[in-house]
Amino acid sequence: MLIVKKFGGTSVADKERIFNVAKRCIEDYNKGNDVVVVLSAMGKSTDDLLAMAADINPDMPKREVDMLLATGEQTSVALMSMAMRALGVPAISLNAFQVAMHSTSTYGNAKFKRIDTDRIQHEIDNRRIVIVTGFQGINKYDDITTLGRGGSDTTAVALAAALHADACEIYTDVEGVFTADPRKVPNAKKLPEITYDEMLEMATLGAQVLHNRSVELAKKYGVQLVVRSSLTTAEGTVVKEVTKMESMVVNGIATDKNTARIAVIGLQNTPGVAFKVFNILGKKNINVDVILQSIGRDNTKDISFTVSEEQADEAMEILEENKKALTADHIECDKNVAKVSVIGAGMQTNAGVASKMFEALYNAGINIRMISTSEIRITVLVDEDCADRATKAAHDMFIED
Amino acid sequence: MLIVKKFGGTSVADKERIFNVAKRCIEDYNKGNDVVVVLSAMGKSTDDLLAMAADINPDMPKREVDMLLATGEQTSVALMSMAMRALGVPAISLNAFQVAMHSTSTYGNAKFKRIDTDRIQHEIDNRRIVIVTGFQGINKYDDITTLGRGGSDTTAVALAAALHADACEIYTDVEGVFTADPRKVPNAKKLPEITYDEMLEMATLGAQVLHNRSVELAKKYGVQLVVRSSLTTAEGTVVKEVTKMESMVVNGIATDKNTARIAVIGLQNTPGVAFKVFNILGKKNINVDVILQSIGRDNTKDISFTVSEEQADEAMEILEENKKALTADHIECDKNVAKVSVIGAGMQTNAGVASKMFEALYNAGINIRMISTSEIRITVLVDEDCADRATKAAHDMFIED
């Protein structure tokens, strides 16, 4: 069996943890499996490198930042290989060049295009554990790219797909995917299984267990993922196309406090106004989420939407600059909001989930500011200080019952 | 004019020094020159990485050590590129893969085989300052190799040769090559010029200004070097094939205290005994220097030679193990010795240098333990505590007069 195992930065933060990971990989190897390991940079080293870069050049030229950041994973994989060899197992580290992991050219946010398997396969055939740098690729200029934060998950899935691996295990500091954040909802349950689509909604909405792009890629290539803890031997959560749990309508409650609500008030009620607003934001790469359009006073339109808190100020700035062209009366921003979402593939065949959600929040005395739904998700915007109560209310309604 | 400039680790140890180097390179660039910069790892970072490796795996698997160490220069070049861009100059960093700097396969001690110039030339043609990682190469397996300590000098010379550069400047923390160590001989003079051969003798004998292999390579490809300070704008020393200074017989006095004398006493006076001694040492990669063979008591032979202090214990061990096979009576080791050498291309056409050297040491009351000569060098072994006095005596005799 060929197993791809991915470990994040905290799992390789020091010597003790490196050896802990090495031993876990060697266990699988000694059972006769072929093992490919994907690693992130150690602990906070990526942050440290970014701080160095910002100190030298606040503009942070992206190509050079990627060149710099790539040293982080290269350090991890070299040390891991040394650790495994210290334990008597043949291991070899490979960076994105050596593999070769071909990506698009976009520095800081590259996507994989093609992964060569010759070198890895050759090392596997020689019964070596192969340790690959996560998070990085090379583009058509032979320059180093990075995939953006959490990109090592994507590296693992892409390698699993390219190598036709039998399993792809994502090791993290939690025991799997939970029905809600266990720190906030003490009776949150670990899910044995979850579908790709559910996981995608969870990831997008701030569950922070798996990098979003990695789930999309897993879905595209049918790579079955297991999310599990690097600290315990608990079973973890399997992420796959179809789960057996059709009976469970809602599989998770995701909470995202990193959100701000922007309202553009008093727009002329003419066609194309909404287009203008989102076109301006799109040009600045501001990602807009939950959108609501309503009729304001004097036959004007109000358009509200959410953005991440980091992008809120930039969004406000660009909208204020264009206030006249947009015919807006004024623009408001409220960072004191949070998104709470219930997610479940079973929603597609179960009516009444939305009304149950609203009932739960009503009973908890929580005001709903905006609503957005997909086939497998219902999201409500609430005041940030109500978010944890809303999560708990939804959890009690859907998971506990 | 195409200039290759190499800066060592201390020259890029922190933000301030990085910008200092950046500005020096930009000065040349702004005069219309094409500039290629070779950098070592920042400050003590190579030592830090080696310590990490030794902590994880005391055996230090060489391939993985090179993979690890290579991150040091990659960090330097990325930060330098950011610094130059912060100063408004287009710059690009390249590692050994990107260049590509093809080397032999020997990890930790690789030699360059071939350097591709397409990528660098392309960047130069676009009027970019190109910043290349020193010290590292890639071998035929696409694995990262390193050239051994001080290898960045070699990278600079190899690049200058491959690119047919008009100048190759090695920046260091001294102002050039001196007639003796200025810390020991206060009236040591900076040499405006020195030949490759003289420089080679100086480097081998512990002058520590230029990496030996870089001088050999410069001689082979006729790359004219300039050794100069990264801290001042003083002129530096030119290293070339033939200098104009035929009149000056001795160009430098080199002192090497990192030496130990080993004596193998009472060997049978039969053919092949010397071969056996040095064959045993050669197999263990122990480098032997000044050799002396003399007749001992009872028609036996004594063989003495010097090794570096680091290798002395290993040499003693292997000789003791083979004492019987060597027919040796006993083996002695004395670490309390030093080599003092006078070096000058002019010696070849000037008789009497040796006798003047012995005269100088005699006048200073210094006992000579062993003597070794080449065409352009006379080396004497003296007690270590006499070394500085011997250096000064030779300097007074040859340089001051």
Interface residues (C-beta under 8 A of the other chain):
Chain A: K15 I18 L49 M52 A53 D55 I56 N57 P58 D59 M60 P61 R63 E64 V65 M67 L68 A70 T71 Q74 T75 V77 A78 L79 S81 M82 A83 R85 A86 I92 S93 N95 F97 Q98 R119 D142 D143
Chain B: K15 I18 L49 M52 A53 D55 I56 N57 P58 D59 M60 P61 R63 E64 V65 M67 L68 A70 T71 Q74 T75 V77 A78 L79 S81 M82 A83 R85 A86 I92 S93 N95 F97 Q98 R119 D142 D143
